[in-house]
Amino acid sequence: MTVSWVWLYRNAVPEQRFVMTNRVLGGVHLARIGKRRWKIEAFFKTIKGRFGLERFAQSRKQGAFCFWCLSTLAFLLCHLADLDLPSNVPGAWPDWGERALGVRLTLLADVRRAALLLELARLDAVQNALLAASP
């Protein structure tokens, strides 16, 4: 069993992560592989948590492909929105939740407004029915 560690410099404070394998690898090689793995894990954690894709069906091949396509599209839209904004700290990770909200408000504001108006119309219909039924 080989155990090694890597330092991730995502924020102002570096994070130490440990990696291990049952293969016979050198510590430097294992650290290099582990560093890539943590970047990929961070990417998937971001797209699932920040973009609301944790509820997406991934039990079939088609679901996994749709998940990959939507995740890539969401990430690219947020990345393009991030390129338009000035960076405060070079090398720091942006707040992807904030970027996703900005993209959603910029590109999908009319869709959200229509959904809210439809929901308000349904609530008005229920309220009017309750008022008409009361003596």
Secondary structure, DSSP 8 states (H G I E B T S, - for coil): -EEEEEEE-SSSS-EEEEEEESS---HHHHHHHHHHHHHHHHHHHHHHHTTTGGGS--SSHHHHHHHHHHHHHHHHHHHHHHHHS--SSTT----HHHHHHHHHHHHSHHHHHHHHHHHHHHHHHHHHHHHHH--
